Amino acid sequence: MGCLAGASRRVNRAFRSFERFVGRHVDRTTRVLQPVFVAAAISLISLCAFAFFEAVYPEVFLAPDTPWWKWAVGTAWCGYLVVMMVFHKEQPSTRADRYARFCKKCEPTTSGGRPSKPERTHHCSVCATCILKFDHHCPWIKGCVGLHNERYFTLFLCYFSVASLFAAYWGLKPTLRGLSFVRNSWDHRTPRIVMLLSEVLTTIMGFAVLVMCLSQLHLIMRNQTNVESSDNDWYRKVALSRGRTFLNPYDLGWRENFREFFNIGAASEGRYHWLTVFLPLAIPPASDGWTWRKREDWHDYAMSHEDELTDEEEPDSDEEVEQVAVD
């Protein structure tokens, strides 16, 4: 658990550093290049999918000596992973539109006022709007990960990493056979070089997305977003410099945090069955984005309202804590 926590912190810091870099330098470029990122992702995934179903699937599951049960289970498993990935690929995030704090970065409303900004809401400099429970902006989905799509995003990472690693495992033997130009014939429409490229891509993407998935699950276990993880590290340093202890007010314990994130639990509480995590079903979030469950003693360990960071006051890893640690 300690290794996972350390790796998760490093991944979160990398995400946050990249986000700050984007926020300072390439917001406009990111907006322009987002379609390129999406097109590249679709192209690479389509290439790997074609190579898998044209070359790998027939050799693994349609060979004459393949048992019927292996064909049935393998076909059902492949179909299930495809359905789950497609279903969880894209769900919209939701911006704030009710009374709360006001964002200084959003454009004024038609009435001349500033858009509302409830707790756990942050401004996305790329989308130029505030997102409920903002986690991060993802150019690969051309949008933000927030309250209404974080569940789908996390499950997409899970199913995508599993599908990629299975594809890499099943595709290893056909790829090695395709590399033997002298002794073996190649009777597939997929070129040998494409088969090799597909094997490399599925392996790299499988492990890379798996790391991202584990990082997201670790954040869920602590009931915090990527932004809040960075902010909470800063709050701990500030509280420690004042002889106090800071605890995440939204941390209800890892079991309850998972139930809250995936909105699963007892039907009497208005929650959904845990099996919904494994089904292509649209499940609403447990919160409306304006009210949040908090630990009972959160007042004793939370930062005062005046000390809370805003999007205009991001923590700098090189800045000394004493500069903000005032009485």
C-alpha positions in Angstrom: 0.0 0.0 0.0 2.9 2.4 0.7 4.4 1.8 -2.7 1.0 2.4 -4.3 0.5 5.6 -2.4 4.0 6.8 -3.4 3.5 6.0 -7.0 0.0 7.6 -6.9 1.5 10.8 -5.5 4.1 10.9 -8.2 1.5 10.4 -10.9 -0.7 13.0 -9.4 2.2 15.5 -9.2 3.1 14.8 -12.8 -0.6 15.4 -13.9 -0.6 18.6 -11.8 2.7 19.9 -13.2 1.5 19.2 -16.7 -1.8 21.0 -16.0 0.1 24.1 -14.7 2.3 24.1 -17.7 -0.7 23.9 -20.0 -2.4 26.6 -17.9 0.6 29.0 -18.3 1.7 28.3 -21.9 -0.4 26.2 -24.2 -4.1 26.5 -23.4 -5.0 27.8 -26.8 -2.8 25.2 -28.5 -4.4 22.4 -26.5 -7.9 23.6 -27.6 -6.7 23.5 -31.2 -5.0 20.2 -31.0 -7.7 18.3 -29.1 -9.3 17.0 -32.3 -5.8 15.7 -33.3 -5.4 13.9 -30.0 -8.9 12.3 -30.3 -8.2 11.4 -34.0 -4.9 9.8 -33.1 -6.4 7.8 -30.2 -9.2 6.6 -32.4 -6.8 5.7 -35.3 -4.4 3.7 -33.0 -7.2 1.9 -31.2 -8.9 1.1 -34.5 -5.6 -0.2 -36.0 -5.0 -2.5 -33.0 -8.7 -3.7 -33.0 -8.4 -4.6 -36.7 -5.2 -6.5 -36.2 -6.7 -8.3 -33.2 -10.0 -9.4 -34.9 -8.4 -10.1 -38.3 -5.3 -12.0 -37.2 -5.2 -12.8 -33.4 -8.8 -13.8 -32.8 -9.0 -16.4 -35.7 -5.7 -18.0 -34.6 -6.6 -18.2 -30.9 -10.3 -18.9 -31.0 -11.2 -20.2 -34.5 -8.4 -22.8 -35.0 -9.7 -26.3 -35.9 -8.5 -27.8 -32.6 -10.0 -25.1 -30.4 -12.5 -26.5 -27.8 -16.0 -25.1 -28.2 -16.0 -23.8 -24.6 -12.8 -21.8 -25.3 -14.4 -20.2 -28.4 -17.6 -19.4 -26.5 -15.9 -17.9 -23.4 -13.3 -16.0 -25.4 -15.9 -14.6 -27.8 -18.2 -13.5 -25.0 -15.2 -12.0 -23.1 -14.0 -10.0 -26.1 -17.5 -8.8 -26.9 -18.1 -7.8 -23.2 -14.8 -5.7 -23.1 -15.7 -4.0 -26.3 -19.2 -3.1 -25.1 -17.9 -1.8 -21.8 -15.1 0.3 -23.3 -17.4 1.9 -25.9 -20.1 2.6 -23.3 -17.7 4.2 -20.8 -15.7 6.1 -23.4 -17.5 9.4 -23.4 -19.9 11.0 -20.9 -20.3 14.7 -20.5 -19.0 16.6 -17.5 -21.2 19.3 -15.9 -20.4 22.9 -15.1 -21.8 24.9 -12.1 -25.0 26.9 -12.6 -26.4 27.6 -9.1 -25.6 30.0 -6.3 -22.3 29.5 -4.4 -18.9 31.2 -4.6 -18.2 33.1 -7.7 -15.4 32.3 -10.3 -13.1 35.2 -11.1 -11.9 33.5 -14.3 -15.2 32.6 -16.1 -16.7 35.2 -18.4 -19.5 37.3 -16.8 -23.1 36.0 -17.2 -25.7 37.9 -19.3 -26.8 39.7 -16.1 -23.3 41.0 -15.5 -22.4 38.7 -12.6 -19.9 36.0 -12.2 -20.8 32.2 -12.6 -21.3 30.3 -9.4 -18.6 28.1 -8.0 -19.6 25.5 -5.3 -17.1 23.6 -3.2 -15.0 21.0 -5.0 -15.5 23.0 -8.2 -12.5 24.3 -10.1 -12.0 26.3 -13.2 -10.6 24.6 -16.3 -8.4 26.9 -18.2 -8.7 24.9 -21.4 -12.5 24.7 -21.5 -12.7 28.2 -19.9 -15.5 27.1 -17.5 -16.0 25.8 -14.0 -16.5 22.0 -13.6 -18.2 20.3 -10.7 -15.7 18.2 -8.8 -13.1 18.9 -11.4 -10.4 16.2 -11.6 -8.4 17.1 -14.7 -8.7 18.1 -18.3 -8.1 15.2 -20.7 -7.3 16.1 -24.3 -7.8 12.4 -25.3 -11.5 12.7 -24.6 -11.6 16.4 -25.6 -13.0 17.5 -22.3 -12.8 17.5 -18.5 -13.2 14.7 -16.0 -15.6 15.8 -13.3 -18.6 14.8 -11.2 -20.9 13.4 -13.9 -18.3 11.5 -15.9 -15.6 10.5 -13.4 -17.2 7.1 -12.8 -17.3 6.3 -16.6 -13.7 7.6 -17.0 -12.4 5.4 -14.3 -14.2 2.3 -15.5 -13.0 3.0 -19.0 -9.4 3.0 -17.8 -10.1 -0.3 -16.0 -11.7 -2.0 -19.0 -9.2 -0.5 -21.5 -6.2 -1.7 -19.6 -7.6 -5.2 -19.2 -8.6 -5.4 -22.9 -5.1 -4.2 -24.0 -3.2 -6.6 -21.8 -5.4 -9.5 -22.9 -4.9 -8.5 -26.5 -1.2 -8.3 -26.0 -1.1 -11.7 -24.3 -3.2 -13.4 -27.0 -1.3 -11.6 -29.8 2.2 -12.6 -28.7 2.2 -16.0 -30.4 0.8 -14.7 -33.8 3.2 -11.8 -33.7 6.2 -14.1 -33.1 5.0 -16.3 -35.9 4.7 -13.3 -38.2 8.3 -12.3 -37.4 9.6 -15.6 -38.7 9.7 -14.6 -42.4 11.5 -17.7 -43.6 9.8 -20.7 -41.9 6.2 -19.6 -41.7 3.7 -18.2 -44.2 1.5 -15.3 -43.2 -2.1 -15.8 -44.5 -3.7 -12.7 -42.9 -4.6 -9.4 -44.5 -2.9 -7.6 -41.6 0.7 -6.8 -42.7 3.4 -8.3 -40.4 4.7 -4.9 -39.5 1.2 -3.8 -38.5 0.9 -6.9 -36.4 4.2 -6.1 -34.6 3.1 -2.4 -34.2 -0.2 -3.5 -32.7 1.5 -5.9 -30.2 3.9 -3.1 -29.1 1.0 -0.6 -28.8 -1.3 -2.9 -26.8 1.5 -3.8 -24.4 2.6 -0.2 -23.8 -1.0 1.2 -23.6 -2.1 -1.7 -21.4 0.6 -1.0 -18.7 0.5 2.8 -19.0 -3.3 3.0 -18.6 -3.1 0.4 -15.8 -0.9 2.8 -13.9 -3.3 5.6 -14.5 -6.2 3.4 -13.4 -4.5 2.4 -10.2 -3.7 6.0 -9.5 -7.4 7.0 -10.0 -8.5 4.1 -7.7 -6.1 5.3 -5.0 -7.6 8.8 -5.2 -11.1 7.3 -5.0 -10.0 5.3 -1.9 -9.1 8.6 -0.3 -12.1 10.5 -1.8 -10.1 13.2 -3.5 -9.5 14.4 -7.0 -6.2 15.1 -8.7 -6.6 18.8 -7.9 -7.6 18.1 -4.3 -4.6 15.7 -3.8 -2.2 18.5 -4.6 -4.1 21.0 -2.5 -4.4 18.6 0.4 -0.6 18.0 0.4 -0.2 21.8 0.7 -2.8 22.1 3.5 -1.0 19.4 5.5 2.3 21.3 5.3 0.6 24.5 6.3 -1.3 22.9 9.2 1.9 21.2 10.4 3.8 24.5 10.4 1.0 25.8 12.7 1.1 22.7 15.0 -2.2 21.4 13.7 -3.3 18.3 11.7 -5.2 18.5 8.4 -7.5 15.7 7.4 -9.4 15.5 4.1 -13.0 16.4 5.2 -14.5 14.2 2.5 -12.6 11.1 3.5 -15.3 8.7 4.9 -13.1 5.6 5.0 -12.0 3.7 1.9 -15.1 1.4 1.7 -17.6 4.3 2.0 -15.5 6.3 -0.4 -15.8 3.7 -3.0 -19.6 3.4 -2.4 -19.9 7.2 -2.7 -17.9 7.4 -5.9 -19.6 4.6 -7.7 -23.0 5.3 -6.0 -23.5 1.7 -4.8 -25.0 0.4 -1.6 -28.4 -0.3 -0.1 -31.4 0.3 -2.2 -33.1 1.9 0.8 -30.5 4.7 0.6 -31.2 5.3 -3.0 -28.0 3.6 -4.1 -27.4 1.0 -6.8 -26.2 -2.6 -6.7 -22.5 -3.2 -6.9 -23.0 -5.3 -10.0 -23.7 -2.1 -11.9 -19.9 -1.6 -12.0 -19.7 -4.5 -14.3 -22.7 -3.6 -16.5 -23.1 -0.9 -19.3 -25.6 1.1 -17.3 -25.8 4.9 -16.8 -25.6 5.5 -13.1 -26.0 9.1 -11.7 -23.5 10.4 -9.2 -24.3 10.2 -5.5 -24.0 13.9 -5.0 -25.6 16.8 -6.8 -22.3 18.7 -6.8 -23.5 21.2 -4.3 -23.8 19.2 -1.1 -21.2 16.7 0.0 -21.0 14.1 2.8 -18.2 14.8 5.3 -16.5 13.1 8.2 -18.1 13.9 11.6 -15.0 15.7 12.9 -14.2 17.6 9.8 -14.5 21.0 11.5 -11.6 20.0 13.8 -9.1 19.2 11.0 -10.2 21.3 8.1 -8.6 24.6 6.9 -10.3 27.8 7.5 -12.2 29.4 4.6 -9.6 32.1 4.3 -6.8 29.6 3.9 -8.4 27.5 1.2 -6.6 27.7 -2.1 -8.5 29.0 -5.1 -7.7 28.6 -8.8 -6.0 31.9 -8.7 -3.7 30.7 -5.8 -2.2 27.4 -6.8 0.5 25.8 -4.5 4.0 26.0 -5.8 6.2 23.0 -4.9 9.2 25.4 -4.7 7.5 27.9 -2.4 8.3 27.8 1.3 5.4 26.9 3.6 6.3 29.8 5.9 5.2 32.3 3.3 1.5 31.3 3.8 1.8 29.9 7.3 0.7 33.1 9.2 -1.2 33.3 12.4 
